[in-house]
Amino acid sequence: MKQDIRLAAISLLALMALPSIADEKKDMFRPENASVTSQSIAPDARAGGMGDIGAATDPDVMSQYWNPAKYPFCISRAGVALNYTPWLRQLVSDMDLAYLAGYYRIGDYSAVSASLRYFSLGEVYTNSGSTNDNSMTINPYEMSMDVAYSLMLSEKFSIAAAVRWIYSDLTYDYSDDTSPGSAFAVDLAAYYQNYINIGQRECQLGLGLDISNIGSKINFGGDDNSEFIPANLRLGASLMIPIDEYNRLTIAADANKPLVPTMPIKGANESDEDFEVRKQKDYYDLSSISGIFKSFGDAPGGFREEMQEIRWSVGAEYVYNDKFALRAGYHHESENKGNRKYFTVGAGFKMNVFSLDAGYVIATAKSNPLDQTLRFTLSFDMDGIKDLFKRR
């Protein structure tokens, strides 16, 4: 019973990556098999309005999730952002993601940053199946906290490292069979920014790399089989084109490769016993680091399936007078790896002290629970707040 409750909560999380797959062949549908998948949800409205892009876009307060190496290039000395996303509202009414991020530049060449993520699965009603006397309501959740340090190695290049603690509580009763899980992870990131001439315009080029959630596996009790956390490799590029004194356009693209090994599949002539032994050896007994390296060449479908694991996004942002922004993008994931295909749109408004952004998802796949997802971000510029008080 206890294990069933935990699995029920995990099933809700799995819906984030599994739109309707009734028409897919079971032997072809092999999505990423990782725990604490809430770590993969894009938290902010700006990136969410551009197709979930952020590895190399213009640095902002939300770089902690996408690429913390961008922080030393921020213009403002410090910033804080609050993010809120009602999640899977097509299915449930009380699942939410809250995200808090902030940074502070130390001198001209480095910065420290941090974030807090809280993902609530809402209220889950449990029942033993025999009598209503044993029914109860639980509130499963996942959370994480991280800190990062970023450093400019030159006027054009910076690096960063982050340390993260992840916690997941998906059960209602703590015992040897079911207990909350926790894990530690690190991120490694790099960012390159330069100016290039295209025609008579000086454009800003950005290139980004972020490897996230390199760390321990997570165990929820009950057996010795710990689960992988969603390690990910993100590569991105962006080009900001000034149209005139008041208008600019940014185009960007990201590619994401999950660094989680694929669960083995049973061979045609393989016995159940032999398959379980092989699965234990080739999957559950792998360390997290071995799993990362194995993820580049373990897909049962060979090179073609490995390429299907790559999720890609393209997006654009138009900004007028550093005050108003309009955004659009597209996110693509293979039908065999989750089928998350959707367009996004967004808008933003910026003042000296704060900015407000919103993003909206328009799914292309049928019965996609991500359709009509909204994201909101409220950001504060500490330099702007400081100047405001000086005027008084």
C-alpha positions in Angstrom: 0.0 0.0 0.0 2.7 2.5 1.0 4.6 1.8 -2.2 1.4 2.3 -4.2 0.9 5.7 -2.7 4.4 6.8 -3.7 3.9 5.4 -7.2 0.6 7.3 -7.5 2.3 10.5 -6.8 5.1 9.7 -9.2 2.5 9.0 -11.9 1.3 12.6 -11.5 4.8 13.8 -12.2 5.2 11.5 -15.2 2.2 13.3 -16.8 4.5 16.3 -17.3 6.3 14.4 -20.0 3.7 12.1 -21.3 0.9 13.6 -23.4 -1.6 11.2 -24.9 0.3 8.3 -26.5 -2.5 6.1 -27.5 -1.4 5.9 -31.0 2.3 5.2 -30.2 3.7 1.7 -30.3 4.8 0.6 -26.8 8.1 -0.8 -28.0 9.0 2.6 -29.6 7.9 4.9 -26.8 10.9 5.3 -24.4 10.9 8.6 -22.6 13.6 9.8 -20.2 13.4 7.6 -17.1 14.4 9.9 -14.2 13.1 10.8 -10.8 12.4 14.4 -9.5 11.3 15.4 -13.0 10.1 18.7 -11.6 13.7 19.9 -11.8 13.3 20.0 -15.6 10.3 22.4 -15.6 11.3 25.8 -17.0 10.4 28.3 -14.2 10.4 31.7 -15.8 8.1 33.6 -18.2 10.7 35.1 -20.5 12.3 31.9 -21.5 8.9 30.2 -21.4 7.6 32.7 -24.0 10.6 31.9 -26.3 10.1 28.1 -26.5 12.0 27.3 -23.3 15.3 28.9 -24.3 18.0 30.4 -22.0 21.5 29.0 -22.5 22.8 32.0 -24.4 20.1 34.7 -24.4 20.9 38.1 -23.0 21.8 37.7 -19.3 19.0 38.4 -16.7 18.1 37.6 -13.1 16.8 34.1 -14.2 20.1 32.9 -15.5 20.5 30.7 -12.5 18.4 28.0 -14.1 19.6 28.3 -17.7 23.2 29.3 -17.4 24.7 30.9 -14.3 27.8 31.8 -16.2 25.9 34.8 -17.7 25.6 36.7 -14.4 28.9 38.6 -14.6 27.6 40.2 -17.9 24.5 41.6 -16.2 24.3 45.4 -16.2 22.6 45.7 -12.8 24.6 45.1 -9.7 21.9 42.8 -8.2 18.4 41.4 -8.9 15.7 39.2 -7.5 12.9 37.4 -9.3 9.7 35.6 -8.2 8.1 33.1 -10.6 4.8 31.2 -10.5 3.5 28.5 -12.8 0.1 26.8 -12.4 1.0 23.3 -13.7 -1.1 20.8 -15.7 -4.3 22.8 -15.1 -5.9 20.7 -17.8 -5.8 17.8 -15.4 -5.6 19.1 -11.8 -6.4 22.4 -10.1 -3.8 22.6 -7.4 -0.4 21.6 -8.8 2.0 24.6 -8.8 5.6 25.6 -9.3 7.1 28.5 -7.3 10.7 29.6 -8.0 12.8 32.4 -6.3 16.1 33.5 -7.8 18.6 36.2 -7.2 22.2 37.3 -7.8 24.8 39.8 -6.7 27.8 40.9 -8.8 31.0 41.1 -6.9 33.1 43.8 -8.5 33.2 43.7 -12.2 34.2 40.2 -12.9 32.3 37.7 -10.7 28.9 37.1 -9.1 27.2 34.9 -6.6 23.6 33.6 -7.1 21.0 31.4 -5.6 17.6 29.9 -6.2 14.8 28.1 -4.3 12.4 25.8 -6.2 9.2 24.4 -4.7 6.9 22.1 -6.6 3.6 21.1 -5.1 1.6 18.2 -6.4 -1.5 19.4 -4.6 -3.7 17.3 -2.4 -3.7 13.5 -3.1 -6.5 11.4 -1.5 -5.4 7.9 -0.4 -7.5 4.9 0.5 -6.5 1.4 1.7 -9.2 -0.1 -0.6 -10.9 -1.9 2.3 -12.6 0.8 4.3 -12.9 4.6 4.2 -11.7 4.8 7.8 -8.1 4.6 6.5 -8.5 7.3 3.9 -6.4 10.4 4.3 -5.1 13.4 2.4 -1.4 14.0 1.7 0.4 16.9 0.1 3.4 15.5 -1.8 6.0 18.0 -2.9 9.5 18.4 -4.3 12.0 21.2 -3.6 15.6 22.2 -4.3 18.0 24.9 -3.2 21.2 25.9 -5.0 24.0 28.5 -4.9 26.4 29.3 -7.7 29.6 31.3 -8.3 30.4 32.8 -11.7 33.7 34.3 -12.9 34.7 36.2 -16.1 38.0 34.8 -17.4 38.1 37.5 -20.1 35.9 40.3 -21.4 34.1 37.8 -23.6 34.1 34.5 -21.7 32.9 33.4 -18.2 32.4 30.1 -16.3 30.3 29.1 -13.4 29.6 26.2 -11.0 26.5 25.6 -8.8 25.8 23.2 -5.9 22.3 21.9 -5.5 20.3 20.0 -2.8 17.2 18.2 -4.0 14.5 16.8 -1.8 11.4 14.8 -2.7 8.6 13.8 -0.4 6.0 11.7 -2.2 4.7 9.5 0.6 2.4 9.8 3.6 4.2 7.5 6.1 7.9 7.3 6.7 9.2 3.7 7.2 11.9 1.4 5.8 9.7 0.9 2.7 8.8 4.5 2.0 10.7 7.6 2.9 11.5 11.0 1.4 14.5 11.0 -1.0 17.3 13.6 -1.3 20.2 14.1 -3.6 23.1 16.5 -4.2 24.2 17.7 -7.6 26.4 20.3 -9.3 26.1 22.4 -12.5 28.9 23.4 -14.7 28.4 26.3 -17.2 30.2 28.5 -19.7 29.1 31.6 -21.6 30.7 33.6 -24.5 29.6 37.0 -25.5 31.0 39.1 -28.3 30.0 41.8 -30.8 30.0 41.1 -34.6 29.2 43.3 -37.5 26.4 42.3 -39.8 26.1 44.8 -42.6 26.3 48.2 -40.8 24.9 46.8 -37.5 26.9 45.8 -34.5 25.1 42.6 -33.2 25.6 40.8 -29.9 26.5 37.1 -30.3 26.0 34.8 -27.3 27.0 31.1 -27.0 26.2 29.1 -23.9 26.8 25.7 -22.3 25.2 24.3 -19.2 25.5 20.8 -17.7 23.1 20.5 -14.9 22.3 18.0 -12.1 25.6 16.0 -12.1 25.3 14.3 -8.8 24.1 11.4 -6.6 21.1 9.2 -7.3 18.0 9.4 -5.2 16.5 6.6 -3.1 13.0 6.5 -1.6 13.5 3.5 0.6 12.2 -0.1 0.2 15.0 -1.5 -1.9 18.6 -0.8 -3.0 17.7 0.5 -6.4 18.3 4.3 -6.4 16.9 6.4 -9.2 18.7 8.8 -11.5 18.1 12.5 -11.3 17.5 14.5 -14.5 21.0 15.4 -15.6 21.0 17.5 -18.7 23.4 19.0 -21.3 22.2 22.3 -22.8 23.8 24.1 -25.7 22.6 27.5 -27.0 23.2 30.4 -29.3 21.7 33.8 -29.7 22.0 36.9 -31.8 20.7 40.3 -30.8 20.2 42.6 -33.7 19.7 46.4 -33.1 17.1 47.7 -35.6 17.5 51.3 -34.5 17.9 53.4 -31.4 14.6 52.1 -29.9 14.1 48.6 -31.4 16.0 45.4 -31.2 15.4 41.8 -32.2 16.9 38.7 -30.6 16.8 35.2 -32.2 18.0 32.2 -30.3 18.1 28.4 -30.3 18.8 25.7 -27.6 19.4 22.0 -27.8 19.0 19.7 -24.8 20.4 16.2 -24.4 19.2 14.2 -21.3 22.2 12.6 -19.5 20.2 9.7 -18.1 20.7 6.1 -19.4 17.9 4.4 -21.2 16.1 1.6 -19.4 17.0 -1.7 -21.1 14.4 -3.6 -23.1 13.8 -7.3 -23.0 15.2 -9.3 -25.9 13.0 -11.5 -28.1 14.5 -14.7 -26.9 15.5 -13.5 -23.4 13.9 -15.1 -20.3 12.4 -13.0 -17.6 15.1 -14.0 -15.2 18.0 -13.2 -17.5 16.4 -9.8 -18.3 16.1 -8.9 -14.7 19.7 -9.8 -14.1 20.8 -7.7 -17.1 18.6 -4.8 -16.1 20.0 -4.8 -12.6 23.6 -4.8 -13.9 23.2 -2.4 -16.9 20.9 0.1 -15.3 20.3 0.0 -11.5 23.9 -0.8 -10.5 25.2 2.1 -12.6 26.7 5.0 -10.7 25.3 8.5 -11.7 28.6 9.4 -13.5 28.7 6.1 -15.4 25.1 6.7 -16.3 25.9 10.1 -17.8 28.6 8.6 -20.1 26.4 5.6 -20.9 23.6 7.9 -22.0 25.4 8.9 -25.2 25.3 5.5 -26.7 22.8 3.1 -25.0 19.6 3.7 -26.9 18.1 0.4 -28.1 17.3 2.0 -31.4 20.9 3.0 -32.1 22.1 6.3 -33.4 18.7 7.3 -34.7 17.1 7.0 -31.2 20.0 8.8 -29.6 19.3 11.8 -31.9 15.6 11.6 -31.0 16.6 12.2 -27.4 17.7 15.7 -28.3 15.0 18.4 -27.5 15.4 21.6 -29.5 13.9 25.0 -29.3 13.9 28.2 -31.4 12.6 31.6 -30.3 12.6 35.3 -30.8 12.2 38.4 -28.7 11.4 41.9 -29.8 12.1 44.8 -27.4 11.0 48.4 -27.7 12.9 51.1 -25.8 14.0 48.6 -23.1 10.4 48.8 -21.8 8.1 46.5 -23.8 8.9 43.0 -25.1 7.0 40.5 -27.3 8.2 36.9 -27.6 7.5 33.7 -29.5 9.0 30.3 -29.8 8.7 26.6 -30.6 9.8 23.6 -28.5 10.2 20.1 -30.1 10.6 16.7 -28.6 10.4 13.4 -30.5 7.1 11.4 -30.3 9.2 8.5 -28.9 10.7 10.5 -26.1 7.7 12.4 -24.7 6.0 14.2 -27.6 6.2 17.6 -26.0 5.6 19.8 -29.1 4.3 23.3 -28.5 4.4 26.9 -29.6 4.9 29.6 -27.0 4.1 33.3 -26.8 4.9 35.9 -24.2 5.1 39.6 -23.3 7.0 41.7 -20.8 6.9 45.2 -19.3 9.9 46.8 -17.6 10.3 49.8 -15.4 13.4 51.1 -13.6 12.6 49.2 -10.4 10.7 46.1 -11.6 9.6 44.1 -14.6 6.6 41.8 -15.2 6.6 39.0 -17.7 4.1 36.4 -18.8 4.4 33.3 -21.0 1.8 31.0 -22.6 2.0 27.5 -24.1 0.0 26.5 -27.2 0.4 22.7 -27.7 0.4 21.1 -31.1 0.1 17.5 -30.0 -3.4 16.1 -29.3 -4.5 16.0 -25.6 -1.3 17.6 -24.4 -1.7 18.5 -20.7 0.8 21.3 -21.1 -1.6 23.2 -23.4 -2.6 26.7 -22.1 0.1 26.6 -19.4 0.8 30.1 -18.0 4.0 31.4 -16.4 4.5 34.7 -14.5 7.7 36.4 -13.5 8.1 39.5 -11.3 11.7 40.8 -11.2 13.2 43.5 -9.1 16.3 45.6 -10.1 18.3 46.4 -7.0 20.1 49.3 -8.7 16.7 50.7 -9.6 15.4 50.4 -6.1 18.6 52.0 -4.8 18.2 55.0 -7.2 14.5 55.3 -6.2 15.4 55.8 -2.5 18.2 58.2 -3.4 15.7 60.5 -5.1 13.8 60.7 -1.8 
